[in-house]
Amino acid sequence: MNSTQPTTQNLFPWLNPSAIDFSYRRIPVDLPCLAGRQEDYHRQLQKVVRHVSSHIKGPAALLRGANGQTYVAIPADRSVAGLLVKTRPKPLQLSSLDTVEKLQFTGCSEQERALILQFVEFEVRHQIKSKWQLVEDGAGRFFFKNPLKATEQLSVWMLPGFSFRLVADGPDLVHFCLDITYRYLDSKRLNQRINPTNAAYIKRRLLKGWGKRGLPCLYQMGDRWFPIRVVGFGGKVGDEKITDPATGKVWSLIDYLKAKTQGDKFKVAPYLSPDDVVVYFVYPNKEMEPLSAPAGLVRQLFKTGDAQVKSLHNKTIVESTERFNYIGHNIKRFFANLSFNKVALQVSEKPLEEKLPVLEMKALKFNFSRYLTPAITPESGNTPLYEYGKRRRSLLESVGILDQTRFDAQYLIVPDTMTMASALRDVFQKQLEKQLKALAPAFPGFTKVIPYRADTSIPATDLVDKVSALLEKYGAQQGYALLVLPDWNKGDERAAAFHDIMMKRHYPNLKFQCANFGAIDDYFSYKLDEVEGLIYHHPDDKQARLFKSYAFYLGLEYLKLNRKFPYALKDPLHYDVYIGIDVHDRYAGFLFFYRNGERIVFDYLDVPKKPTQQRAEKLSAEQIFKGLYPNLKKHLGERGYCLNPNGIVLLRDGRSHGGEGVALQQVIAQLQADGLLNHPDFNWGIVDVHKTSQLPFRSATPGRRPLERPTAGTYRLLGHQHRDAFLFPTGEPFQTRGSSKPLQLSFIEGTLDFDKVIEDVFAQSLLAFSAPDRPSALPIVIKLLDAFLAPLAVSESLWQEEPGEEEDDIDDNVQAWDESFMHQLEQMP
């Protein structure tokens, strides 16, 4: 039975929205939307909004009129006359209407509510930045300019900060949502990484990884610090000339920066060496000609997943009590003296406290009809909640995986004896096969062991070619393989290249699970026996236990690769069919989950690659129909996975684009015509799943500390119509450090009961196939979808590189900056 739990949330009520006048003017936007160019149309509209906002130095937002006309709304005390914006397919000349549209918070529509929030959030952001001189990115985050003291002597600095958003809570309430955050910054400036000697090589590598997007960096232009994307390098700073766009005057880059930052607290002169390299940059997500900057004023930015910052992850783990203390301090410091339209914004200093619903932990089905049935208090035959994760693993170890069907061909591909001694290979194979057969007695063992020359001196693509030729020689071109990777030096990107390209080149005929030779070797020691020769063994009981655990998790991953899943839910979900959809590179993935999860099927579809640097996430209704209908017809019909289902739910990883709903309704109509769908209570719907939300919602519950992580299954509904849910799949009873991060679910369209979908998604998150003793932050539909799409989303062209040259930590991954607030950067020369 579901329950409730008292919580403290990082929501701070806005107390006086009804006391403020939000009247606005409209600017008609007569921009045609050409057939097949909808994405570009929406980009052009955003460009219009940015230009208007920059022109009025205030907030601007899109608005749809009752007649379908598109407008840009601006505060009533601003106006626009004859503003030219160079848009496609034609330039626009914009002027605001004379009529002032009256708008009050009370009784406003959902669109008007969104307009109010955008206006207020813009002003709050502007006032905080003006008063406190913080570093701002476009995703609602502010950062202090001084790094954490604990990182001052490290190669990467951590800049502490906070993020905020305004969020509606039903039609009558609005809250400020605030959380703490961090940004990672190179402690060295680019002039300490790049010089005229290596600039050409760095540029070549840079374009290989980032293309036109450029390397994410921070430009320290006096007191103005802002994000940029470096797209190339030039000559020496002392020789660089630029033209002032306002006056047409030609300056030297050094003199220009000294003049523009005169009087700033941050002095640029010490970092303007005439012998440094010139950096060419653009603003994030903006079409523009590159601008010039000295490398001495630019530092690289990193994201959480980058190798350079992995050692800092433990410094970002903050327990709930400490997190809420920081949040409360920031609310009092930065949100106490704000105003809008000359009226003070009254923001509560006390976080919202209320009871939230908590979904019950679900019973699980294991092999031999064994069940894990959780109970709040220990009962005969049931599992106490605090032992839920531990019991999942112990049951799996004792009875094996649920799917005991036969296996296809299995191969073990290992470095030859130049790298991996035959004795080590034999003992590794023996112990891993023992673990796999314990989990799946039908596992036949590795039918072929294929040794390869692990030559780490050649390009990764060459090594892939050699191993691929060897696989053809051995006839190993269909089935599944465990590939032991060579032991490259730490940080050598060829390790990732070899891994990725091998999986991509042979998919789907031969699928790979990879293990690292160095990791395996660490668990063993060897001795020379006069009779048996070289013998590998575990040096002590600790290493034996660690390898057993390693083999257990590796075995589960390998079985998952074979589409052999360890357990399922005991009971069916509320809705019989869940389908996860995502796009990686030029492949669309579809993951079908039926009833309780005993039937899970993955399929994929080639989609045309779009001529853009942005990740192609949008699928047409025709493409989605092609991915759904043939599979559903086969699964519901001849295979009988789920006869006459009561509902179909599409879980879109990320953001849906409209084609999902159109396609699903077409699929439903066709299945009904086929006689496969006639349930009297049938429901359908589209739900977006956001792994990372722009709304930084957090929750905690009273406990011993005094605040602790919320119980797993806690959720909170937000939004004007409560169509957004923030679900905590992790938390108590799972033992993890820090505070819990929720998963955002957005109900887009359909006839579903949203609360039932939330419960079904939570139930799916309890299917932690890779690590049964640990919590999973994602529902299994999305987790498997990511895993099975990964081998497809690899481009070999990114890895075409000669070996032997060195590079200083120019990595290829960083989170893109939001373009929403780039209007402020556009005002800069």
C-alpha positions in Angstrom: 0.0 0.0 0.0 1.3 3.5 -0.9 1.8 5.9 2.0 2.9 9.5 2.6 6.0 11.0 4.3 6.8 14.4 5.8 9.3 16.3 3.6 11.3 19.5 3.4 11.6 20.7 -0.2 13.9 23.3 -1.8 10.8 25.2 -2.9 10.4 28.8 -1.4 6.9 30.2 -2.0 6.5 33.5 -3.8 4.2 35.3 -1.4 2.9 38.3 -3.3 2.4 37.6 -7.1 -1.1 39.1 -6.9 0.3 42.5 -5.9 2.2 43.1 -9.1 1.2 44.4 -12.5 2.5 42.2 -15.3 1.0 44.2 -18.2 2.7 43.8 -21.6 2.9 44.8 -25.2 2.8 42.5 -28.2 5.1 42.5 -31.2 3.6 40.7 -34.2 6.0 38.2 -35.8 5.2 37.5 -39.4 7.6 34.6 -40.1 6.5 31.9 -42.5 7.1 28.2 -41.6 8.3 26.4 -44.7 7.3 22.7 -45.2 10.0 20.4 -43.8 11.8 23.3 -42.1 10.0 23.4 -38.7 13.2 23.1 -36.7 14.7 26.1 -38.4 11.5 28.0 -38.0 11.7 27.5 -34.2 15.4 28.5 -34.2 14.5 31.7 -36.0 11.8 32.5 -33.5 14.3 32.1 -30.7 16.6 34.4 -32.5 13.9 37.0 -32.7 13.3 36.7 -29.0 17.0 37.2 -28.2 17.3 40.2 -30.5 14.2 41.9 -29.0 15.4 41.1 -25.4 18.9 42.6 -26.3 17.3 45.7 -27.9 15.0 46.5 -24.9 17.5 45.3 -22.3 14.7 43.4 -20.7 12.7 40.2 -20.8 10.9 38.9 -24.0 8.9 35.8 -24.5 6.9 34.1 -27.3 3.2 34.3 -27.2 0.5 32.6 -29.3 -2.6 34.7 -30.0 -6.2 33.3 -30.1 -6.1 33.6 -33.9 -2.8 31.6 -34.2 -0.7 34.7 -34.7 2.8 34.6 -33.2 3.9 37.5 -31.0 6.8 38.4 -28.8 5.6 39.8 -25.5 7.6 42.6 -23.7 6.9 44.5 -20.5 4.4 47.4 -21.0 7.0 50.0 -20.1 9.2 49.0 -23.1 8.6 49.4 -26.8 10.1 48.5 -30.2 10.0 50.5 -33.4 11.4 49.2 -36.7 13.9 46.7 -35.2 15.5 44.7 -38.1 16.2 41.1 -37.4 18.0 39.0 -40.1 15.9 35.8 -40.1 15.3 33.1 -42.6 13.6 32.8 -45.0 13.2 36.6 -44.9 14.3 39.4 -42.7 11.8 40.9 -40.2 11.2 44.5 -39.2 9.5 44.5 -35.8 7.4 47.1 -34.0 5.4 46.7 -30.9 1.6 47.4 -30.8 0.4 50.5 -29.0 -2.2 48.5 -27.0 -1.1 47.5 -23.5 -2.4 44.1 -22.5 -3.4 44.1 -18.8 -2.2 41.0 -16.9 -2.6 40.0 -13.3 -1.5 36.8 -11.7 -4.9 35.9 -10.3 -7.1 34.2 -12.9 -4.5 34.2 -15.7 -4.2 31.4 -18.2 -1.4 28.8 -18.4 0.3 30.6 -21.2 0.0 33.9 -19.3 1.4 32.2 -16.2 4.4 31.0 -18.2 4.9 34.6 -19.5 4.9 36.0 -15.9 7.4 33.5 -14.8 9.7 34.3 -17.8 9.5 38.0 -17.1 10.2 37.7 -13.4 13.0 35.1 -13.8 14.7 37.4 -16.2 14.6 40.4 -13.8 15.7 38.3 -10.9 18.6 37.0 -12.9 19.6 40.4 -14.0 19.4 41.9 -10.5 21.4 39.1 -8.9 24.1 39.3 -11.6 24.3 43.1 -11.4 24.6 43.3 -7.7 26.9 40.3 -7.0 29.1 40.1 -10.1 28.7 36.3 -10.3 29.5 34.1 -13.3 26.3 33.1 -15.1 25.6 30.4 -17.6 22.4 30.1 -19.5 21.0 27.1 -17.7 19.9 29.0 -14.6 23.2 28.7 -12.7 25.4 31.2 -11.0 28.9 30.6 -9.8 31.4 32.4 -7.6 34.6 33.5 -9.2 36.8 32.0 -6.4 37.3 28.2 -6.4 36.7 26.0 -3.4 39.8 26.2 -1.1 40.1 22.5 -1.2 40.7 22.6 -5.0 42.9 25.7 -5.2 46.1 23.6 -5.6 44.6 21.1 -8.0 44.8 21.0 -11.8 41.0 21.5 -12.0 39.1 24.1 -9.8 35.6 23.7 -8.5 33.5 26.9 -8.7 30.6 26.7 -6.1 27.3 28.2 -7.1 23.6 27.8 -7.2 20.8 27.3 -9.7 17.2 28.5 -9.6 14.0 28.4 -11.5 10.4 29.6 -10.9 7.9 26.9 -11.0 4.1 26.8 -10.9 2.4 24.5 -8.4 -1.1 24.3 -9.7 -3.0 27.3 -10.9 -2.6 29.4 -7.7 1.0 28.9 -6.4 4.5 29.7 -7.6 7.7 28.8 -5.9 11.4 29.7 -6.2 13.3 26.4 -6.6 16.9 26.7 -5.6 19.8 24.2 -5.4 23.6 24.3 -5.0 25.8 23.3 -7.9 29.4 23.3 -9.1 31.3 24.1 -12.2 34.7 22.7 -13.2 37.4 25.0 -14.5 41.0 24.4 -15.6 43.4 25.9 -13.1 45.7 26.8 -16.1 44.9 29.3 -18.7 45.0 28.3 -22.4 48.3 30.1 -22.9 49.8 27.6 -20.4 48.3 24.7 -22.5 48.7 26.1 -26.0 51.6 27.9 -27.7 52.5 28.8 -31.3 54.4 25.6 -31.7 51.5 23.2 -30.9 48.5 25.3 -31.8 48.1 23.7 -35.2 48.0 20.2 -33.7 45.6 21.2 -30.9 43.3 22.9 -33.5 43.2 19.7 -35.6 42.3 17.6 -32.6 39.8 20.3 -31.4 37.9 20.3 -34.7 37.9 16.5 -34.7 36.1 16.3 -31.4 33.9 19.4 -31.5 33.6 20.6 -35.1 31.9 23.9 -35.4 30.6 23.8 -31.8 34.1 24.6 -30.4 35.8 23.8 -27.1 33.8 25.1 -24.0 35.7 27.7 -22.2 35.4 30.7 -19.9 36.5 34.1 -21.0 37.7 36.4 -18.2 37.2 39.7 -19.8 37.9 42.0 -16.9 34.9 41.8 -14.5 32.8 40.1 -17.1 33.3 36.4 -17.1 31.2 34.5 -19.6 31.1 31.2 -21.5 32.4 30.9 -25.0 33.3 28.1 -27.5 36.8 28.2 -28.9 36.8 27.3 -32.6 40.4 27.9 -33.5 43.7 29.6 -32.9 45.6 32.3 -34.8 48.9 34.1 -34.6 50.4 36.2 -31.8 48.3 38.4 -29.6 50.6 41.3 -30.2 49.9 41.2 -33.9 46.1 40.9 -33.7 43.9 43.8 -34.9 40.1 44.1 -34.4 37.4 46.5 -35.4 35.1 48.1 -32.9 31.6 47.4 -34.3 30.2 50.5 -32.6 32.7 53.0 -34.0 34.5 51.2 -36.8 37.8 52.1 -35.2 40.7 49.6 -35.7 42.4 48.6 -32.4 45.1 46.3 -31.4 43.6 43.5 -29.4 45.7 44.4 -26.3 44.8 48.1 -26.4 41.1 47.3 -26.9 40.9 45.0 -23.9 42.8 47.5 -21.7 40.4 50.3 -22.7 37.2 48.2 -22.3 38.2 46.9 -18.9 39.6 50.1 -17.5 38.4 50.5 -13.9 37.5 46.8 -13.5 38.6 45.0 -10.3 40.1 42.1 -12.3 43.1 43.5 -14.1 43.8 42.0 -17.5 47.2 43.5 -18.2 49.2 40.8 -16.5 47.7 38.2 -18.8 48.1 40.0 -22.1 51.4 38.7 -23.4 52.1 39.8 -27.0 53.7 36.3 -27.7 50.6 34.3 -26.6 48.3 32.7 -29.1 45.1 34.4 -30.3 41.9 32.4 -29.6 39.0 32.6 -32.0 35.6 32.0 -30.3 31.8 32.2 -30.8 29.1 32.5 -28.2 27.3 29.2 -27.4 24.5 28.2 -29.7 24.8 31.4 -31.8 25.4 31.7 -35.5 28.1 34.4 -35.8 31.5 35.2 -37.1 34.3 34.2 -34.7 35.8 36.9 -32.4 39.3 37.3 -31.0 40.6 36.8 -27.4 44.0 36.3 -25.9 44.7 32.8 -24.7 45.8 34.2 -21.3 42.2 35.2 -20.5 40.6 31.9 -21.4 40.3 28.7 -19.4 38.7 25.4 -20.4 35.5 24.2 -18.8 34.8 20.6 -17.9 31.7 18.7 -17.1 31.0 16.0 -14.5 31.7 13.1 -16.8 35.1 14.3 -18.0 38.2 12.3 -17.0 39.9 15.4 -15.6 37.3 15.8 -12.9 36.6 12.3 -11.7 38.8 12.7 -8.7 36.7 15.6 -7.6 33.4 13.8 -7.5 33.6 13.0 -3.8 33.8 16.8 -3.1 30.4 17.3 -4.7 28.6 14.7 -2.5 26.6 16.7 0.0 24.3 15.2 2.6 20.8 16.5 2.8 21.2 18.6 6.0 24.3 20.4 4.6 22.7 20.9 1.2 19.6 22.5 2.7 21.7 24.7 4.9 23.6 26.0 1.9 20.3 26.5 0.0 18.8 28.5 2.9 21.9 30.7 3.1 21.7 31.5 -0.6 18.0 32.3 -0.4 18.6 34.8 2.4 21.7 36.3 0.7 20.6 36.6 -2.9 16.8 36.6 -2.9 16.0 39.0 -0.1 16.0 42.4 -1.9 14.5 41.8 -5.4 11.8 43.7 -7.2 9.6 43.6 -10.3 7.9 46.7 -11.8 9.0 48.7 -8.7 7.3 46.2 -6.3 9.3 44.2 -3.9 9.3 40.4 -4.6 8.4 38.7 -1.3 10.1 35.3 -1.3 9.7 33.1 1.8 13.0 32.3 3.6 11.5 29.0 4.8 11.4 26.0 2.6 8.1 24.3 1.9 7.3 21.5 4.3 4.5 19.0 3.4 3.7 15.4 3.2 4.4 13.7 -0.2 3.1 10.4 -1.5 5.5 7.4 -1.3 5.1 4.4 -3.6 5.5 1.0 -2.1 8.4 -1.2 -3.0 7.4 -3.9 -5.5 7.6 -7.7 -5.2 10.0 -9.4 -7.7 9.8 -12.7 -9.5 13.0 -14.9 -9.7 13.8 -18.3 -11.2 12.1 -21.4 -9.8 9.0 -19.3 -9.0 10.9 -17.7 -6.1 9.6 -14.2 -5.0 11.0 -11.3 -3.1 8.1 -9.7 -1.2 9.0 -6.5 0.7 7.4 -5.6 4.0 7.7 -2.5 6.2 8.1 -4.8 9.2 9.6 -8.3 9.0 6.9 -10.9 8.4 7.1 -14.6 7.8 8.6 -15.2 4.4 8.9 -11.5 3.5 11.9 -9.2 3.2 12.4 -6.1 5.4 12.7 -3.0 3.3 16.3 -2.3 4.6 17.4 -5.7 3.1 15.6 -5.2 -0.3 18.8 -4.7 -2.3 20.8 -7.3 -0.5 18.0 -9.8 -0.9 17.8 -9.1 -4.6 21.4 -10.2 -5.0 21.3 -13.2 -2.7 18.2 -14.6 -4.4 19.9 -14.1 -7.8 23.0 -15.9 -6.6 21.1 -18.8 -5.1 18.6 -19.5 -7.9 20.1 -17.9 -11.0 18.6 -15.7 -13.6 14.9 -15.9 -14.6 15.6 -16.4 -18.3 17.0 -20.0 -18.8 16.6 -20.3 -22.5 19.4 -21.5 -24.8 22.3 -19.4 -25.8 23.8 -18.6 -29.2 27.5 -18.9 -30.1 29.9 -17.5 -27.4 33.4 -16.3 -27.9 36.2 -15.2 -25.6 38.6 -12.8 -27.3 41.8 -12.2 -25.3 45.3 -10.6 -25.8 47.8 -13.2 -26.9 50.6 -14.5 -24.6 52.7 -11.4 -25.4 50.3 -9.6 -23.0 48.1 -12.1 -21.2 49.9 -15.3 -20.1 48.0 -18.5 -21.1 47.9 -19.6 -17.5 46.1 -16.3 -16.5 43.8 -16.6 -19.5 42.9 -20.2 -18.4 42.2 -19.3 -14.8 40.2 -16.2 -15.8 38.1 -18.2 -18.3 37.5 -21.0 -15.8 36.3 -18.7 -13.0 34.2 -16.5 -15.3 32.5 -19.6 -16.9 31.8 -20.9 -13.4 30.1 -17.7 -12.4 28.1 -17.5 -15.7 26.9 -21.1 -15.3 25.9 -20.5 -11.7 23.7 -17.7 -12.9 22.6 -19.4 -16.1 23.1 -23.2 -16.2 22.3 -23.2 -19.9 25.4 -21.2 -20.7 27.5 -23.5 -22.9 30.9 -21.9 -22.1 33.0 -20.0 -24.6 32.9 -22.2 -27.7 36.0 -20.5 -29.1 38.9 -18.7 -27.4 40.5 -16.3 -29.9 43.9 -14.7 -29.0 45.0 -11.5 -30.7 48.1 -9.5 -30.8 47.4 -6.5 -28.5 49.7 -4.0 -30.2 49.1 -0.7 -28.5 51.7 1.1 -30.6 49.4 1.3 -33.7 46.2 3.4 -34.2 43.1 1.9 -32.7 41.5 1.6 -36.2 44.4 -0.5 -37.4 44.0 -2.8 -34.4 40.3 -3.1 -35.1 41.1 -4.1 -38.7 43.5 -6.8 -37.4 41.2 -8.3 -34.8 38.3 -8.2 -37.3 40.3 -10.2 -39.8 41.1 -12.7 -37.1 37.4 -13.1 -36.2 36.7 -13.8 -39.9 39.5 -16.4 -39.9 38.0 -18.1 -36.8 34.4 -17.9 -38.2 33.4 -15.8 -35.3 31.0 -13.4 -37.0 27.6 -14.3 -35.4 26.8 -14.4 -31.7 28.2 -12.8 -28.6 31.7 -12.2 -27.4 33.6 -11.1 -24.3 36.5 -8.9 -25.5 39.4 -8.4 -23.1 40.9 -5.0 -24.0 44.6 -4.3 -24.1 46.2 -2.4 -21.2 46.8 1.0 -22.7 48.4 3.8 -20.7 46.0 5.8 -18.6 44.3 8.5 -20.6 45.1 7.0 -24.0 42.0 7.7 -26.0 42.8 4.7 -28.3 41.3 2.5 -25.6 37.9 4.1 -26.0 38.3 4.1 -29.8 39.1 0.4 -30.0 36.2 -0.4 -27.7 33.7 1.8 -29.5 34.7 0.9 -33.1 34.8 -2.9 -32.4 31.2 -2.8 -31.1 29.9 -0.5 -33.9 31.6 -2.3 -36.8 30.3 -5.8 -35.9 26.8 -4.8 -34.6 24.3 -6.4 -34.8 25.8 -9.7 -36.0 28.4 -10.0 -33.3 27.8 -8.2 -30.0 30.6 -7.4 -27.5 30.9 -7.0 -23.8 34.3 -5.6 -22.9 36.6 -6.2 -19.9 40.0 -4.6 -19.2 43.1 -6.7 -19.0 44.7 -4.5 -16.4 41.7 -4.8 -14.1 41.8 -8.6 -14.4 45.5 -8.8 -13.9 45.3 -6.9 -10.6 43.3 -9.6 -8.9 46.0 -12.3 -9.5 49.6 -13.1 -8.6 51.7 -15.9 -10.1 54.3 -18.4 -9.0 56.5 -20.8 -10.9 55.9 -24.5 -10.1 58.5 -27.0 -11.1 55.9 -29.4 -12.4 52.9 -27.3 -13.5 55.0 -24.3 -14.6 53.4 -20.8 -14.2 50.4 -20.8 -11.9 48.1 -17.8 -11.4 46.2 -17.5 -8.2 44.6 -14.8 -5.9 47.3 -13.5 -3.5 44.9 -13.5 -0.5 41.3 -14.0 0.5 40.5 -10.3 0.0 41.5 -10.4 -3.7 39.6 -13.7 -4.1 36.4 -12.0 -2.7 37.0 -8.9 -4.9 37.4 -11.0 -8.0 34.3 -13.0 -7.2 32.3 -9.8 -7.0 33.9 -8.5 -10.2 33.0 -11.7 -12.0 29.5 -11.5 -10.7 28.9 -8.0 -12.1 30.8 -8.8 -15.3 28.7 -11.9 -15.7 25.4 -10.0 -15.3 26.5 -7.5 -18.0 27.5 -10.3 -20.3 24.1 -12.0 -19.8 22.4 -8.7 -20.4 24.3 -8.5 -23.7 22.8 -11.9 -24.5 19.4 -10.5 -23.7 19.2 -12.8 -20.7 17.6 -10.8 -17.9 17.9 -11.8 -14.2 14.4 -11.2 -12.8 11.1 -9.5 -13.4 8.2 -7.9 -11.4 5.9 -10.3 -9.7 2.8 -8.4 -10.9 2.0 -6.7 -14.2 2.3 -2.9 -14.5 -0.9 -0.8 -14.5 -0.4 -0.5 -18.3 0.6 -3.6 -20.2 3.0 -2.1 -22.8 5.8 0.4 -22.2 8.0 1.5 -25.1 11.2 3.5 -24.6 12.3 5.7 -27.6 15.5 7.5 -28.1 17.9 8.7 -30.9 21.6 8.3 -30.9 23.6 9.6 -33.8 21.6 8.3 -36.8 19.8 5.5 -35.1 16.4 5.4 -33.4 16.0 2.8 -30.6 12.8 1.1 -29.5 12.7 -0.9 -26.2 9.4 -2.9 -25.7 8.5 -3.9 -22.1 5.5 -6.2 -21.7 3.4 -6.6 -18.5 5.8 -7.6 -15.7 9.0 -7.5 -17.7 9.5 -11.2 -18.6 9.3 -10.1 -22.2 11.7 -7.3 -23.2 12.6 -6.7 -26.8 15.0 -4.1 -28.5 14.9 -2.9 -32.1 16.4 -0.1 -33.9 15.9 2.0 -37.1 18.3 3.9 -39.4 17.3 7.5 -39.6 18.8 10.1 -42.0 21.7 12.1 -40.6 20.8 15.7 -40.4 23.2 18.4 -41.7 23.6 20.0 -38.3 26.0 20.0 -35.4 23.1 19.5 -33.0 22.2 16.0 -31.9 19.3 14.8 -34.1 16.7 14.0 -31.5 13.6 14.6 -33.6 11.8 11.7 -35.3 9.0 12.0 -37.8 5.7 10.3 -37.2 6.5 8.1 -40.2 9.8 7.0 -38.7 8.2 6.2 -35.3 5.3 4.3 -37.0 7.9 2.2 -38.9 9.7 1.4 -35.6 6.5 0.6 -33.6 3.9 -1.1 -35.8 5.8 -4.1 -37.3 7.2 -5.0 -33.8 3.9 -4.6 -32.0 2.0 -6.5 -34.7 4.5 -9.4 -34.3 4.7 -9.3 -30.5 0.9 -9.0 -29.8 0.0 -11.4 -32.6 2.1 -14.4 -33.6 4.5 -14.3 -30.5 1.8 -13.7 -28.0 3.9 -11.6 -25.6 0.8 -9.6 -24.5 -2.6 -10.4 -25.9 -5.1 -7.5 -26.2 -3.2 -5.0 -23.9 -5.0 -2.4 -21.8 -2.6 0.4 -22.6 0.5 1.5 -24.5 2.8 4.1 -23.0 5.6 5.7 -25.0 8.5 6.8 -22.7 10.5 9.4 -24.7 14.1 9.7 -23.5 14.5 13.5 -23.5 11.9 15.6 -25.2 9.2 14.5 -27.6 8.5 16.6 -30.7 4.9 15.9 -31.7 5.5 13.0 -34.0 5.3 10.5 -31.2 1.6 11.1 -30.5 0.6 11.1 -34.1 2.5 7.9 -34.8 1.1 6.1 -31.7 -2.5 6.9 -32.6 -1.9 5.6 -36.2 -0.4 2.4 -34.7 -3.3 1.9 -32.4 -5.8 2.4 -35.3 -3.9 -0.2 -37.4 -3.7 -2.7 -34.6 -7.4 -2.4 -34.0 -8.0 -3.0 -37.7 -5.8 -6.1 -37.4 -8.0 -7.4 -34.6 -5.1 -7.3 -32.1 -6.4 -4.4 -30.0 -10.0 -4.1 -28.6 -9.7 -3.8 -24.9 -12.7 -1.9 -23.5 -10.6 0.2 -21.1 -7.6 0.9 -23.4 -5.5 4.0 -22.7 -2.5 5.5 -24.4 -0.1 8.3 -23.9 3.3 10.0 -24.3 5.5 10.7 -21.3 8.9 12.4 -21.6 11.7 11.2 -19.3 14.3 13.8 -18.3 17.4 12.3 -16.6 18.5 15.8 -15.9 15.9 18.5 -15.3 16.2 22.3 -15.7 14.2 22.5 -12.5 16.7 21.6 -9.7 14.1 20.1 -7.4 15.3 18.4 -4.2 13.5 16.9 -1.2 14.5 15.5 2.2 12.8 13.9 5.1 13.2 14.4 8.9 15.6 11.9 10.4 18.6 11.5 12.6 20.8 14.1 10.9 18.2 16.0 11.1 17.4 15.8 7.3 17.9 12.6 5.3 17.3 11.4 1.8 13.6 10.8 1.0 12.3 7.3 0.8 12.6 5.7 -2.6 9.3 6.1 -4.4 8.6 9.6 -3.1 7.3 11.9 -5.8 6.1 15.5 -6.2 3.7 16.9 -8.9 4.5 20.4 -10.2 3.4 22.6 -13.1 0.3 24.6 -13.9 -1.7 21.4 -14.4 0.5 19.2 -12.3 1.7 17.4 -15.5 5.3 17.2 -14.3 6.4 14.6 -11.7 9.7 14.5 -9.8 10.2 10.9 -8.8 13.0 9.7 -6.4 13.9 6.2 -7.6 16.8 6.1 -5.1 16.8 6.9 -1.4 15.9 4.8 1.7 16.2 1.9 2.1 19.2 1.9 -0.3 22.4 3.0 1.4 24.1 5.6 -0.7 26.0 8.8 0.1 24.8 12.3 -0.4 21.3 13.5 -1.3 18.9 12.0 -3.8 18.3 13.4 -7.3 14.8 13.0 -8.8 13.8 11.8 -12.3 11.5 14.2 -14.1 8.5 12.7 -15.9 6.4 15.0 -18.1 2.9 13.9 -19.3 2.7 15.3 -22.8 -0.6 13.8 -24.2 -3.0 10.9 -24.0 -5.7 9.3 -21.9 -3.4 7.8 -19.2 -3.8 8.1 -15.5 -0.5 10.0 -14.8 -0.3 8.7 -11.2 -0.4 5.1 -12.5 2.4 5.9 -15.0 4.5 7.3 -12.2 4.0 4.1 -10.2 4.9 1.9 -13.2 8.1 3.9 -13.8 9.1 3.5 -10.2 8.4 -0.3 -10.5 10.7 -0.4 -13.5 13.5 1.3 -11.6 13.5 -1.6 -9.1 14.7 -3.9 -11.9 18.4 -3.1 -11.3 19.8 -5.7 -13.7 23.4 -4.6 -13.6 23.8 -4.3 -9.9 20.9 -5.9 -7.9 22.3 -4.9 -4.5 22.3 -1.2 -5.5 19.6 1.3 -6.4 19.0 2.3 -10.0 18.2 6.0 -10.9 16.5 5.0 -14.2 13.6 2.8 -15.2 14.9 -0.3 -16.9 13.2 0.7 -20.2 15.5 3.7 -20.4 18.5 2.0 -18.9 18.4 -0.8 -21.5 17.6 1.5 -24.3 20.8 3.5 -23.6 22.9 0.3 -23.3 21.6 -1.2 -26.5 21.9 2.0 -28.5 25.4 2.8 -27.4 27.2 0.5 -29.9 25.4 2.2 -32.7 26.2 5.8 -31.8 29.9 5.7 -32.7 31.5 7.5 -35.7 34.8 5.9 -36.8 35.8 9.2 -38.4 36.2 10.8 -35.0 39.0 8.3 -34.2 41.1 8.6 -37.4 44.3 9.9 -35.8 48.0 9.1 -35.9 49.5 7.8 -32.6 52.5 9.1 -30.8 51.6 12.8 -30.3 50.7 14.2 -27.0 48.0 16.6 -26.0 47.2 18.4 -22.8 43.7 17.4 -21.6 41.6 18.8 -24.4 38.6 16.5 -24.0 35.6 16.0 -26.1 32.7 16.2 -23.8 31.0 19.1 -22.0 27.4 20.2 -21.4 26.1 22.7 -23.9 25.2 26.1 -22.5 21.5 27.0 -22.8 20.9 29.8 -25.4 18.0 31.4 -23.4 20.1 34.2 -22.0 22.6 34.8 -24.8 21.1 38.2 -25.4 23.4 39.6 -22.7 26.4 38.3 -24.6 25.2 39.7 -27.9 25.6 43.2 -26.5 29.4 42.5 -26.1 31.7 43.4 -29.0 
